[in-house]
Amino acid sequence: MDHRVIIMHGMDNAEIDLVMRAVKKTLDTSRDTIFAKTTENSLKMKVQALIEDLSEDHQYLKDNPPQMKPKGDTEPDADGSAK
């Protein structure tokens, strides 16, 4: 396992954003760092299995980045009207 993994629990999105920004600013970013928030499912997993699962998800997203819509771009409803 070549990734650094930071698992956060009990933090709201603003706190998570602060942690992520501080880590990215402070640590060497040439190595991948996986940031994760606990879920009901992840709390039941063994740490090794969780890290493996997170690593697989991380690699998938690196290989298949989500398509970002431009700001202000609205997707039309089935009837052709904007949402």
C-alpha positions in Angstrom: 0.0 0.0 0.0 1.7 3.1 -1.3 -0.8 5.7 -0.3 -1.0 7.8 2.8 -4.5 7.6 4.2 -6.2 10.1 6.5 -9.5 9.0 7.8 -11.7 11.6 9.5 -14.5 11.0 11.9 -16.9 13.4 13.6 -16.0 16.4 11.5 -18.3 18.5 9.4 -17.5 19.4 5.8 -15.9 22.7 6.7 -13.6 21.0 9.2 -12.7 18.3 6.6 -11.9 21.0 4.1 -9.6 22.8 6.6 -7.8 19.5 7.4 -7.3 18.7 3.7 -6.0 22.1 2.9 -3.6 22.1 5.8 -2.2 18.6 4.9 -1.8 19.5 1.2 0.0 22.7 2.1 2.3 21.0 4.7 3.1 17.6 3.3 5.0 16.5 0.2 2.3 16.2 -2.4 4.3 14.0 -4.8 2.8 11.0 -3.0 -0.9 10.3 -3.2 -2.8 11.0 0.0 -6.3 9.6 0.4 -8.7 11.6 2.5 -11.8 9.8 3.7 -14.7 10.4 6.1 -16.0 7.5 8.1 -19.3 6.0 7.0 -21.6 3.6 8.8 -20.1 0.8 6.7 -16.4 1.9 7.1 -16.8 1.9 10.9 -17.5 -1.8 10.7 -14.5 -2.7 8.6 -11.0 -3.8 9.7 -8.5 -1.0 9.0 -6.5 -3.0 6.4 -9.7 -3.9 4.5 -10.8 -0.2 4.6 -7.5 1.0 3.3 -7.5 -1.5 0.5 -11.1 -0.4 -0.4 -10.2 3.3 -0.3 -7.1 2.6 -2.4 -9.1 0.8 -5.0 -11.7 3.7 -5.1 -8.9 6.2 -5.3 -7.2 4.5 -8.2 -10.5 4.1 -10.0 -11.2 7.9 -9.7 -7.6 8.7 -10.9 -8.2 6.5 -13.9 -11.7 7.7 -14.5 -12.0 11.3 -13.2 -15.6 12.6 -12.9 -16.7 15.0 -15.6 -17.1 18.5 -14.1 -19.9 20.6 -15.5 -19.0 24.3 -16.1 -20.4 26.7 -13.5 -23.8 28.0 -14.5 -24.3 25.1 -16.8 -27.8 23.7 -16.3 -28.9 20.3 -17.6 -32.4 20.4 -19.2 -35.2 18.3 -17.9 -36.8 15.6 -20.0 -39.2 18.3 -21.4 -36.2 20.5 -22.5 -36.7 23.2 -19.8 -33.8 24.2 -17.6 -33.7 22.9 -14.0 
